[in-house]
Amino acid sequence: DLSRGLVGSEMGIRDRIYAICYGRSVRTRGESFIGGDPHDGPMPMAYYIWLIRQQGRLLVVDTGFDAMVATKRNREFLICPGAAIQQLGFDPQSVEDVVLTHLHYDHAGNHHLFSRAKFHIQAAEMAYTTGPWMTHRHLRVGYGADDVKSMVDRLFAEKVVFHDGDIEIYPGVRLHKIGGHTDGLQVVCVDTDRGPVILASDAAVFYETLEDGRPFPAAFHVGQELAGYGKLLELAGSVEHIVPGHDVAVMERYPEVLDGIAWRVDLPPIR
């Protein structure tokens, strides 16, 4: 039974991965793939963070945006990610590690959350967001200056852990540098009872990007983005072991544990 009433008892469960949807928006299919789409129409997007409970520790992947940023960028804000974590029965202040897949505004905001945590990021991403590439408006439009400044503040507070490529940060939790979407984009691979589960973030925005090889337009290096799909499939073994970064279908394919907010992606897809 995965009903909402059991959420509070989940502290006794060893390993779980939750996809938490904190916001939504709608774009068109033509805007969602390089080359457009002959059957243009609405293309809804979900905005997720991910919470991993693994061997008694809590690990958060990405931190999302807040209500103010949602208004500024015309996004629907559903819930503060910290509040969602609390509703799942966990304390955000007990999170000791946060992985930022990259520093785009929808993955690296909410600076007041997780004050105890160390933040894991690829060194290439920090260099990218503070270097000459950001003189190009098209490349910097996905970033918020406050989010980048916050990372500098964390760096000087000794709260940043830099990585250079692939690494296992805990037994059964690995980071893999993909690039493409941004220069330092990384994904998280978690060993589960059903095998490896890849939290792909924007290395695979939608299932279609993986299944049809259709790259998302917001890219630093399209070639790396396309090569990244192959790397994800090699690491995961199948699409069913990859969780895309913005696909609303995640909410249809996995068991819901908190109404309209959280889904268990460590479990096999239900369809």
N, C-alpha and C positions, 0 to 999 in steps of 0.2 A: 504494500500500500504506500503510494507516494503522495498521499493527500497533504494539503496544507497543514493539517493538524499535527503531523508528525515532524514538522520542521524543527521545532524546539528541542526534540530529542536527538537530533543528528550529531550533537557533540560527541556521542559515543561511537560514531562511525569513523573508521580509520581514514580511508582515502575516498575523496569525492572531488569532482570538478563541476562548478556551477558557471553557466553562462548567465550573466545578469544584464538585462536590457534596461537601460536608463533613459533612452531617447529614441526618437524616430524622425524620419523625414521622407519626402517623396521627390524623386527626380524622374527623368524619362529614361527609357531604355537607350535612346540615341546618345544621351549624355553619359551613359554608364560603360560603354565599350568603345575602344579605339576602332574607328571605321563606322561607328553608328550602328543602327539596327533597322532592317527593312520593315519590321513589324513594331514600329515605335509606339510606345504607350507608357503608362506609369510604371516606375521601378521603385518600389518602397525600399527603404534602407532602415536597418536597426542599428543602434549604437550600443555596444556591449563593453563591459569589463568582465574579467573571469576571476573566480575565487577557487583556489586549490587548497583542500585540506589533505595533507600528505604526511603520514607518519607523525601525527600529533602537531604539526606546524601549519600555520596559515601563510599562504603565498598569494598575493594579488597580482594579476597581470593587467596592466593599464589602469588608469584612474579616471578617464572620462572627462566631460566638461560639466560646468555648473549652469544654474538657471540664467545667470547674466549672459554667459556666452551663448546659450541657446537662443535667447532673444536677439542678440547681436547678429547671429548667423542664421536666423530663421529656422531653427530646429525645434521640434516638440520635445520638451523636457518632461520625463515621466516621474523620476524619483532620483534623489541624491544617492549615488552609489554607496556611500557610507550608511545611509538609512536602510538600503536594501540588504546590506551585509548584516546589519543589526536584526532585521526581520528574519533572516536565516538563522539567527541564534548565535552570531559571532560578534566579537568586539573589534571594531576597526583598529583600536589602539593596541590590540594584541598582535597585529600584523608586523612581523619583523623584516619581511622582504617584499619589495615590489619590483616586478620586471616591467619596464617600459619598452614595448616593442619598437616604438619610435616616438618622436616628440610632437607629432601633429596635435592640434588643439583638442581633438576628440579622443585622444589617448593619454594625454599628459597634463590635464588640468586638475581642479579640485585640490589646490595646494595645501589646504588646511587638514586634509585627511592623512592618516598614516604617519603621524609625526615621529613615531619611534622607528620607522622602517629605514632600511638601507635600500637604495634604488639602483637596480642593475640595468645598465645601458651599454650599447656598443660604443666604443670610443669613436668610431667613424661617424655615428649619428651626432655626437656632441660637436665634433669638428665640422661637420656639414652645416649644422644650424648656427654656428658662430663664425663661419668663414665666408669667403667671397661668393659662394653659390647663392647666398641669401641676398645678394644685390639684384638678383633676377626676381621680379615680382611673381611670375608664374610659379617659381619654386618655393617662395616664402609664404604664399597665400594660405597654405594649409597649416601654418604655424601661428601660434600666439606669442607675442614678445614676452608676456608675463610668464608663460610656461618655460621658455628658455631661460629667462632671468631666475626663475625659481630653481632650475637645475644648477645654475652657477652658485646660488646661495647654499644649496645642499652640498655642493662640492666643497665649499669652504667650511661647511659644518661637518665634514667627514662623513657624509651620508650617501655618497655615490660610489658604486663599484663599477669600474670600467671593464669591459670584455673586448677581446680582439678575435672575433671568429667564434667557432663552436666550443662549448664548454658544458660540463655537467656541474651545476651549482649545488645540487643535492643528489643523493642516490635516487635515480629514477626521474630526475627533472633536469632536462637539458635545454640549452639555448643554441639556436642555429642561426647564423647570420645569412640573410637572403639578399638584402639590397633590392634594387629595382624601384620600388615605390618611393623609397628614400634611400640615401646612401648607406645608412646604418640600420635598416629594418632587420629585426630579428623575430623568430618565432619560438614558441615554447613547446617542447615535446615531453609528455608525461607518460610514464609507464602505468598502465591500469590492468585490471583483470581481463579486459578485452583486447589487450595489446597496447601499442603506443597510440596516444591521442595527441594530435598536433593542433595547438591553438594558433591558427595561422595569421590572425590579425589581418593587416592589409596586404600580406603576401598572397592572399586569395580572398578578395572582397566578397565575391559571390560564388556559389557552386558552379555557375556557368563558366566562370573564368578558368576553373580547373577542367571541367568536362569538355569544353569546346576550345580551350586555349585562347580566350578572348580577353586581352589585357584591359585593365582599368585605365582611364585616360590620365589620372593624376600620377605621373611617373617621373622619376629622375632618370632612369635608364630602362627603356622598354625591353631591351635584350635581356638584361638581368631579371626583369619581371617575368618574362616568358620562361627563362631557364629555371627560375624559382619554382614554377609549377611542377617541373620534373623532379626537382629536389624534394619538394613536399611529398609527392607521390612515392618517391623512393624511400623516404624516411617512414612514411605512414603505412605503405603497402596497399592502400585503397582510399578512395574518396571518402568512404564511410568512417575513416579514422582521422579525417581532417575537419576542423570546425572553422568555417569562413568567418571573416571579421565583421561583415555587415549584412548577411543574408537573413531575411525574415523567416526563411524556411527552417533555420535552426530551431525556431520555436514550434514548428510543426513536426519535426523529426525526432525530437528528444522529449523525455518525460518532464512534465511541468511540476515543480515543487513549491512554487510561490506564484499565486495567480497573476499572470501577465508580467512577471518580473524575472523569475529564475527557472532554469532548466538544468537537468543533470546530463552533462555531455560525456561523463565517464562511462555511462551505460550505453549499450548498443542502441542505434536508432530504432524507433518504434515503427518506422515505415521506410 
